């Protein structure tokens, strides 16, 4: 089928659609065009800033420094007249693979954050320009802009509120605590937790192919993310460990202790120590005894093999 024939076939199908369906698809096309334009602006130099060790998850690449203090800045390029065209980005520490234990990291708010969703995700998270951390069945997030919790079973209809009527302010410290032993997640603000119950219970369990890692999404704002490396935490809960510790290489086991000498070998060692303690003076009796012990040691080794 030629391009002309394809065009005529599409035109016939379009003409058969109702006016409502045509308006729907026109709106979808307009939304995608605006989203594409927003992404072009986003990837332009200077549109955002990201410090190591964080990495881009969506878009898959962007401006990033190889050294820094965990700063993430999004200038934001949302069109307030078209909510769907607004672009959210997602970053994280994907190389971190947490399968057990109790882990923690902190986020300091440096500037007003628009649509922030900060928390934890399972490997396999596939964010888009409109879906970030907490918007699928494999991630969990707190939102200090809309005072909501996002994750499996949490949406507008379930009214999972997070510190209602207390939006994040510049200087606030958001704590993200992950307990994989009890399968719980807790979020705090300035060391205070929103109630006694965990923010999320019975979180999705890990598997051989999946593990948890820190993930953050937002449309605009600036934050400083502390995984507990060079900087001390402000509100580390008891029993939790810094996420940065998960990236530490496993300590090499100490070398095995030498086997104690026995038989003629032990007597030779004792004889040599005795000679060293007495000035190392040559003695015919020492030489004769050492020669005999050496022959005996050889015989013992041969019998042992």
N, C-alpha and C positions, 0 to 999 in steps of 0.2 A: 504493500500500500504506500503510495506516494505521500509526501507532506500535504499536498493539496487535498487528497482524498481524506487524510486524517482530519484536516481542518474542517472540511465539509461535514464529516461524521460528527465531530464535536459540536459544530454549530447546530446540527439537527437535534442532538441530544439536549443542548442548552435551550433550544426553543420549546422543547417539550416540558421543561421544568416549570413549576408554578412560580408566580412572582415572589412568593415568600421564600421558596428555595433559592431563587436567583439572588435575592437580597442577602440571604445567609452566606452564600459562597462569595459574593462580592465583599461582604464584611470580612470574611476570613482572609481573602486575598489582600485587602487593605491592611489588615492587622499584621499579616506576615511581612508585607512590604515595609511597614513602619518599624517592625522588630528588626528586620535586616538593616535598615538605616541606622538604628540605634547601635547594633553590633559593630557596624563600620566605624562609628564614632568611638565606641568602647576600645577597640583594638588600636586606635591611633595613639601615638606617643603622648604621654602625659595624661591620658584619660584616667589612669589609676596607678596605684603603687602597691607593691607586695614585697615583703621581706622574707628571706629564708628563715626558718625551715618550711614555711608554708608553700604550697604549690597550687597552681590553678587546676580546678576540676571542670569548671565551665566558665568561660570558654576554656578550651584545652591548653591555651597558651596566652601569654600577655606579658606586660612589663614586670620584671622581677629582679631583685638584687640578690646576689649570692651570699651576702652578709647583711646583717641588720638586727633589729630588735623585735622581730615579729609584728611589725606594723602592717596593717592592711587599710588602704584608703581607696574608696570608691567615690568618684566625683558625682556619679549618677547622671543618666541621660534619659530619664523617663519623661514621657509626654503626659502631662497631667490630664489632658483631654481624652486620652485613650489608655485606660489602665492596662489592657492586654499587651500593649506595645512596650510597656516599661520593662527594662532589662534588669534581671537579677543575676549576680555572679555567685559562684561557689568556690571556696578554697578549702584546703584541708591538709592533713598530715597522713597521706595515703600510705606511705611506706611503713607507718606504724601498724602493727597487727596484734591486737589485744584479744586473747582467748580466755583469760582467767585473771583473777585478782581484782583489786580495787584501785581505780585510776582517777586522776584529777588534773584539770588545767583551769586557768583563769583568763578572763577577757576584760580589759579595762576600756571603758567607753571614752574616747577622746573627742568625739564630735557626734552630733545627733545622727542616729542610724535609722534609715528608712527601711521598713520591712526586714528587720534582722531575724534570722533563724539560726541560732547557735546551738551546737550540741554534739551528737555522736551519730555515726553511720556505719553500717556493715559494708564490707568490701562488695563491690557490685553496684554501688550507688551510681546512677546515671543522671546527673542534674541537667536541666535545660535552662533557657532564659526565663521561664515562668515557674519552674519546679526546682526547689532546692532541698536543703537538709530539712527533714520533717515532712516532706510532701509525698513520701511513698511508704511502702511497707517495710523499709529497711533502714530507717533513720528516725531520730528523735531530736526535737529542738524546742528551745524556749524563745519567746518573742516579747521583748520589752517595749516594742512600739505599739502593738495591738493587745498586749497583755494576754497572750494565748500560749498554749502548749500545742506543738504539732508533732504528729507521728501516727503510727497505726492506731486506728480507733479514735483519733483526736481531730476534730474539724469544727467548723462553725456550728454545726448542728448539735454537737455533743457539749459545747460550752466548757471546754477545758481551759479555764482561766488561769493565768499566772500573775500573781501580785496585782489583782484588779485595781485600776485607777492609780497605779504607781509606775508611770513610764520611766524608763531609764534616763538618767541625767549624766552629763559629762562628769567623769570622775568615778562613776559607779563601777564596782568590780563584780562581774558575773562569774560564779563558780559552776563548773560542770563536773559532776562526780558520777563515775560509772562503776557499779559493783557487779561484776560478772559472776561472782560466787552466789549472790542472792538474786541475780537477774533484775537489778533495779537501777534507775537513774534518778538523780536528784539535782536540782538547779537552785542556786542561791544568789542573792544580791547583797553585797557587802557583808557576807558571812551569815546572813539570815535566810532560813529556808521557808518556803511558802507552805507552812503547815507541817504536821508530823509525818504524814504519809509521803512516800516517794512520789516524784513527779510522774514516773512510769514504773509499773510493776510487770513482771513476767515478760520482759523484753525478749525479742527474737533471739533464740539461742545460737551460739556459734556452731560452726561445722568445720570439717577438714578443709573446706574451700573458702570459708568466710571468717572474718575477724573484724573487730570494731576499730575505728580510728576517729580522731576529732575532725569535725566538718562544720563549716560556717557559710551561711548565705546572707546576702543583703543587697539592696538596691543602691544605697548611697550611705556614706558615713565614714568614720575612721575609728579603728580600734587597735589596741595593742594586745597581742596574744602571748601569754606566758605559759610555756610547757614545763617550767621548773628547772631549766638548765642553769644559766648564769644568774638569774634573778630569783630571789626568794618569793614564795607565795605570801599573800596577805591573809588568806583564810583557809589554809589547808585543814580539812577535817581529819579527825583521828582515824588512823588505820588505812588511810589512802596514800598512794604513791604517785609521784610526779610522772606524767606521761613521758617526759624526757628520759626517764630511767629505762623505759622499754626499748629505747634505741641503743642502750649501752651494750657493747659486746660482752658476751658471757666470759666470766673470769676463767683463765686457763687453770686447769687443775695443777696443784703443786707437784713437783717431780717426786716420784716414789722414793721412799727412804731406802738407803743402801742396806742390803742384807748384812746382818752381823757375821763377822768372820768366825769360823770354827776350825778346830783341829790344828794342823800345822800352820795354816795361814794366820790364825789368831796368834800363835806362838811367835811367828815371824814378826808380826806387827808389834807385839810386846817387846821383842828383842831389839827392834830398830828404835823404838821409843826410849828404851833403857840406854842405848848407846848415845842417842842424841842428848839425853839429859846429863850424860857424863862426859860431855865435851867431844864426842865423836872420835875418841882416841882409838887407833887401830889396836886390836888385841887378837893374838892367835887363837885363843879359846873362842872368841866371838866369831871369827871367820869360820872355824871348824864347825861350831854349832849351827851357824847360818847355812852352811853348805848342806849339812845333814837335814835341816828342816826344809830346805828347798827341794831336796830329793823326795822327802816324805810328802810334801804338798803336791808334787807331780803325780805321785802314786795315788793320792786321794782323789785328785781330779779325774784320773783315768778310771778309777773304780766307780766314781760317781756318774761318769758318762756311760 
